[in-house]
Amino acid sequence: MISAKNSSDSSPAPIRLKRREKVAYGIGDVANGIAVSSVAFWFLIYLTDVAGLPGTLAGSALMIGRAWDALVDPFVGWLSDRTNTRWGKRRPFLLFGALTYGLAFASIWMVPSFESETSRFLYVLVSFVIFNSSLALVFIPYTSLTASMTDDYNERVSLTGYRMTCSQIAFLIGGSIPPLLVAAFATSSGAGAMYFEALGLQNLFGTWAATPRQGYLLLGVTFGMVIIASTLAAFFGTRERIAPEGSHDGHEANPFKYLTGLVSVCKDNLAFRCSVMIKLLSTCATTLIGVNIPYYLTYVLRMPEQKTVVLGVLFISAILTTPLWVLAARRFGKAETFRFAMGGYVLVLLCILPLPSEPTNLIYPIAILAGIFHSAALLLPWSILPDVVEFDELQHGTRREGLLFGGSAFAYKFASALALFIVGVLLDLFGYIPNQAQTPTAVLGIKLTIALAPGLLFLASIWSSMSYPLSPERYREVLEELRERRTQRKDAAI
């Protein structure tokens, strides 16, 4: 028997990553950030105000697409856990999934001008399901890379910090560029429409020329190309180092049995259960905020021309403060920092409720403060999850990044699906009518769904984090126990 001390002395040093690899990994999330933010902020309002779907139908299509995505995630996790190539387990999905991901994203912004409402609904539903399937095939392996690249607690916080910085930049692009691009093509006098006319290309767009539809189509194509490029950058710029011993050791050959393993790990692994609830609740809250921002600025504050500015302020604030949350998580712990940040976010949201239903400059300082805490809401739940991988390995005996990240993504997608559906239904319930002044009831409904509902969800996420067991000290103990176990196995095999 090898003592813990000797095992610790003989164990390899924690894996440190070069900055260029962290940057390459972070760039990979530009794809996901652009895709998620543009859909979260603008897809619902595109469906209701441009494609002409009622809120309930639009919300239903988005919920079904996201729910399908959530169901696919554990299967993708299972598949990546069983994949073995010279590129690793996760990276091949980035290489072979990039093109489909970009093309599927572009397709959702090209809803045909069918006269039949049912036909438009079916197109949205099918294209959104395909997009979300493509997203899952890249997103799950990509997020799992955090646990495969290094096992060092602080390096993982740093790696997630690079990822979230790039993600926030992508969120800034995905959140602020679409209204500018659409406005440039909304009329024949728009800058974009005049430029295409000068090139002799405007006739290619037919009846969509010089309408918001042209802007959204070009949005899909342009962002689709960025998605392809950033996904490939992550493939070529990263390397997997942490992997389970053996080819499929401990991994179910049947994906449905593997899914029951997800239920089992939720039941038996407190750290994973807490991390899933934190992610589910905080994602539902941030999705409600994101989806409602265009409606709130357009129909409550009556500042539609300021949508890009407000979102830009929010995400620039988030980008600048991401390194501060990384430092705070290293010093005080991830769960502790999360609780502080979400408490601050709740206070900011409460400031929205008393604002008058008219243009006001108070929205700008609120956007700055919201961006500070929004950064933490995105960063900290994802930085918590990689540590659960080692905790699960200590309990289960094998590494199951795909299963755990797939399960967490299931919660993430389910939460966003539920939030999108709720917003769509509430818009109809409160009497929302696109492209005109709203009734006081509709205004109240928008205010409640952008402020009160997310605040309650953030409070629930704080409560869930109270039981999270992996402090920095406990995580280091888990690593030492795993290194001792691996050393003993190697010695026994000699």
Phi, psi and omega in degrees: 000130179268132181289160179298323182295311180297321179299318180296320181294327185267355183285150180293154179293151176305144184282120176260144183249143175286153184299322183296330177286323176296320179296316180298318178296317179298319180301328179302331181275357172299319178302308182293322181296315179295315182297311184292317185290316181295322176291316184296319185272326194237345187290319180295316180290331172296317181291321183279319189263341182244308180284343173081029176267140172299154183304320182294317178293317179297314178297324179293317179299317180292321179295316180296317179298316179291322178296320175299316178303316180297322179290327181287329186307310180298326177295319178295321176299317177300314182296318181290327176296330182265000181275134175222114179222174178292345177267354183110194182267324189260322188297326179303329180294329177291318182296311187270349181260351187298312185296313180298321179302311182294318180293319180295323177298315181300325186294331185287343180263016182237044181297120183297158180274054178294142174290327182283124176297323179296319180296319178296319179299316182294320177298313180300315182298309183294313181295325180287326175296315179297317179299314182292328175295318178294321176300315181297320182296338177258317189294316183295309177299323180298310181294329178293339181299332180305317180281341182269344184270327181203155176248010182275131184303309183288325177297325178291322175297316180297315180299317178293328176297316175299315180299313184288331174296313177295322180296320180293322175298318178295322176297322176299316179293310182293333181272328188256332184287319184308313180295327177293316181294317180295318179297327181292340181241005186290334179223164181294341179269000178292151184301317181293316180296319179293324179294315179294326177295319179295329178278351182077023183254353188294328181294341180296339185267358175058227182289348178277347182299138178058038174225163176305331180300323178296317179298317180292324177298313179293328174301311181298317182292314182295309180294328178299319178293321177296320179300315180298312184296316184289325177296318178293328177298320178293322178297310186285338187259357184241172181211138177269135181234327183262120181212151177294150177285137182091164186285302180229030187303121176081003182256130182297137177285338181256122183297333180287324173292327177296325178295324176294333175296329177294319177297319181295317182291328175296323182285320190263338187252102182298319181298317180292318180300316178295317182296322179295316180294321177300313182293317182298309185290317181291325178292318177300320180293311182293328177292317177302319180294310184297315181296326186273346182303312178300319178294318183296314181290325183282315192252341178261302179279346181056048178233054185298329181287349181259009182300314180296319182295312182297314179294323177298316178299315181300311186281331172296318175301318180295318180297314184293332184263354179304313178301329179293322178291328175298313179296318180296319179295323178295321185277318188252350184102150185289312182293321180296317178294322179300315181298317179298314184294317182290329173298318177296321180297319179300317179297321178296317181297325179296335179290342181286323188302316182279358180297141178290155179276066181197164180304136180208139178285350179296342181294335183288311175296328177295320178296322178298311181294320179298321179297321178302312184276335176296323177303315180293324180297330178273320186287307194292317178300321179287331179283338178288319189300317182304327180292334178292336180300313179291323178299319178291322179297322179295323180281318190266332180100348178223158177275134183224058181302316183300316179297312185290316179290326175296319178295320178293319178295327175302314178297318180298312182289320179299318180296316181292324177298315180297318181296316180297319179295317180300316180297315179300316180293316182294326177302314178291321183297320181273003174085030179291134175233122185299148168061034172205167179299141185264156176287161176303327179294316179295321178298315178299318180299318179295318180295319180293323183279345177263345185236299187291310182299312177298323179300317178296322179292321177296321177298320177295324179292325175297316179298320179295324182289344182297334183264359183295124192268352189263086169286166177305321180294315180295323179296320178297324176296320178298316179298318180296319178295321178293319180294322176296317180297317181294321178296318179298320179296318179295317180295323180291332181281342181282000000 
